[in-house]
Amino acid sequence: MKPQLERGKVAAPGMRRTSDHGMWIEKLAWGAIPDGFKRIVDARGCRLVVRQDQAAHIDFSICRDDPNAVADASRYQGRGVLQSVKLAHGETALIRLYRHGGFFRGVTGETFFTWPPRPFRELAITEELRRRGLRTVEVYAACVSRPVGPFYRGWLITKQLVGAEDLWSAFQSGMIQRVGLEVALRAVAESIRAMHREGIYHADLNLKNLLLRVEEHGVACYVIDYDKARFFLGRLPDAMANRNLTRLGRSVGRLDPEQKFFPPVAWREFVSFYHAA
């Protein structure tokens, strides 16, 4: 039973340090968990954060390597191929295994050691942005395994955004031609501008992290993959906003070096829509 202090008495120094240390460890292990989610630890020390209304459908089995898993047929994936799973209530969830990019991809691959775990942090950020009314995906759960010591592998489980295509796929599939380039660029510009107004710097803004979907009132753009995103108080500083746009521009140049889908005139039009939004 947890010791209780009598009114008017002060905890001994050792007792206070133990309590503070335990709180610090707990915060480091989980981070800030949004309302409406529950925390679960299994016998092996793996940790799962799951939305309460999905807890009956999602458990640790969804966060393990499955040689029979099916690659998602939707046309968006971000970094790496997503896996899809049909949940008991009929909805499809997408599972993303966290992978390093750049130099660390060949060194540590899918193993991380940053705490709180990156999947839990991305879950919290994404939920906060949804609460603020920004368009992004619904997160159902996040989990981490503990293979060795402080190292872990992580997964993020989201609801499939039916009918969505990432911007790069939309150029190649003909979706942009069907909805119109101006309409698509305006939708993208408005969503990025809204994100910047909320003080969010997206750490990896690229064509594959912008999802387009035709909806009842027109074309909508959803920004995804808030791993390592940064919050600023108030509106995002202009220098950081410009850095985000520059990063997006590099993605255009890398994926479409021949400017077949995204010519310079389209980029200038996008930038004008962004500043007018």
N, C-alpha and C positions, 0 to 999 in steps of 0.2 A: 504494500500500500504506500502511496506517495506520502511523505511526511508533511504534516500540517504545522504551520506556525501559529502560535497563540497571538492574539491581537496585542499590538504594542511591542512585540519582540522582533529582533532583527536576526536574520539568518547568519550563521557563522560563515566566515570568509570561504572556507573550503566548500561548504554547501552551496554558496552562491556561484562559485566557479564551476562546479559540476553542472548546475542548472544552465548557466550561460553556455557552457561548452556543448551540452546536449542540444540546446536551441540552435547553436551555430552549425552543428553537424546536420541537424534536421533541415535547416535552411539551405545548406550546401547540397544536400542530397536531392532536394525536391525543387528548390526555387519557389517562386510565387505561383501557387495553384489557384486558378480562377474559381469563382463561385460556380456551383453546378457540376463540379468534377470531384471524383473520389480517388484516393491513393490506395494502392494495393501492393504488398510485397509478398513474393512467394518464398518457398523454403530455400531456394538457391540464392536469394538476395536480389533477384530481378525485381524491377520496379515498374509499375503500370499506373498511369494517370488516365482515367476513362470518364467520359461524360456520363452522368448518372442515368440518363435515359437510354444509354447504350450499353450499360454494364451487364445486362443479361445476354448480350449478343457478342461481346468482345472480351476475350481473356488472353492469357499469355501465349496461347498457341498461335495467335495471329502474328506474333512477333518472332517467329523462329523460321529458320531457313527451311523451305519446302521444295524439294526437287520437282514436285508435281505442280507447283504454283503456276498460274496463268498470267502471262504478261498482259497488261491492260490494253484493250483494243482502242481506247480513246486516243485522240491525237495530241495529247500533251503529256509531258513527262519531266521537264526540267532536267536536273542532273541525274542521269541513270534511268533505267526502265522501271516503271511502277508495276507492282503486282496488284491484281484485283481479287476480291473475295466477295461472294454473295452472302450477305448476312441473313439470319433466320427470318427477319421481318420483311425481306424482299429487296432491300436497298443494297447497292454495291459500294463497298469501301475500297479505297486505294491505299496501298501500303508502300511507303517510301523508306528504303534503307539509307541511312546517312552514309555518305562517302566523302572523303577529302577530295579537294580539287587542287590543281596546280602541283607544286613540288611534293606536297605531303601525300598525294595520291599513291605514289610509288613507294613511300616509306611506311606509312601507317595504314593506308587503305581504308578500311571500314572501322578502325579502332580509334576511339577518342578518349581524352583524359581531362577535358575541361568540365568543371563543375560550377554551378548546377548543370545537369545534362542539357545538351543542345536541343533535343526533342521537347523537353519540358518547357524550355525557354521559348521556343517557337510556338508551342501550343498557347502559352500565356499571351504572347504578343499578338498572335492571330485572333484570339478571342477578344482582346482589347480593341483591336481595329474593327472587328465585326460589331462590337458594342457601340462604337462611334459611328457606325453606319457606312463604313468603307466596304467595297466589294472585294471579298476574298472567299476562300473555301471554308466549309465547316469542318472543324477538327473534331473527330470522335474520340481519339485517344493518342497517347504517346507512351512508349515503353523503352526501357534500357536493360541490357543484360550485363552481367558482371563476370566476364571470363577470367580475368587475372587482376588482382589487386585493385588499383584505382581506375583501371581501364574498362571501357564499356563499348558496346555497339548499340545503336539507337534506331528506332523506327517511329514514323509519324503516320497515323491512320486518319484519313479524311474521307468525307462523303464525296462520291463521284459527282462532278458537275456535268450533268448530262447535256450533250450537244455542244460542249465547248471545245475549241481548238486553240492551241497556243499560236501566237501571232506568226511565227515562222511557218508552222504547218498550214495556217490559213492562207498564206501567200501561195504555197505550193499546191494546195488542194483545190483552189479556185473559189474559196469562200470569200476572199477579198473582192474578187471580181463580181461575185453575186451581190454582195451588200454595198459595194462601192468603196473605193479607196478613201475618199474624203470622210465618209461616215465612220469607217473603221479607225482612221487616224484621230478623228475628233474624240471618239470614245476612249481610246488609249490615252490621249492627252488629258482628258478630264479626270480619269481615274488616277493618273500619276500626280496631277496637280492637287487633287483632293488628299492624296497621301502626304504630299509635302506640306499642305496646310496644317495637317495634324502633327507636324514635326517629325515625320518618319523618314529616315535615310535607309533606303533599300541597299543592302550590301552586295547584291548580285542582280541588278536590274538588266535583264536581257530579253530578247524576243521570245524565249521559251518560258519565261515567267509572267507573261501577259496573256491571259486567256480571253478569247472573244466568243460571245454566244449571242445568237439572235433570240430576242425575247419579245414579249407582247408589245412593248413600247419602243422597240428598236434594238440596236446593237449595244451590248454592254461589255465592258472590259473588267476582268477580275485580276487583281495582282496577287501572285502567290509567292511562296518560298521566302518567308521572313526570317530564315536562319541568319543569325548575326546582324539583324537589323538594329539600328540605333535610334533612340528617342531623343528629341530635343524639346526644350520647353518652348511652347508656342509654335509659331511657323518655322519650318526648316530654313536655316540661313541660306541666302542666295548662293553663296559659294558651294555649299553642300548640295543644293538642288542642281546647280550646274554640273557638279561632279557626277551626280546620278545620271543626268542626261548624256554627259560625255561617255559614261560607261555603256549606256544603251546604244549610243552611236557606234562604239567599238564593236558591239555585238552585231549590229547591222553590217559593218564592214567585214567582220569575220565570217558571217554566215552567207552573205551575198556580195562577195568581192567584185563580181561583174556588174553589180547594180541592176540586175535583171528584174528584181521584184521591188526594190526600194531605191529608186534613183535619188540623186541629190535634191531635186525639186520636191519630192515627197517628204524628205527629211525637213526641209525648210517649212513646208506646209504644217507638218507635225509640230514644230517648235512654235510657230505662230498660233496654232490652236492651244498649245500649252499655256502660253502667256496670256491668251484671251480668256482662258477658262476661269 
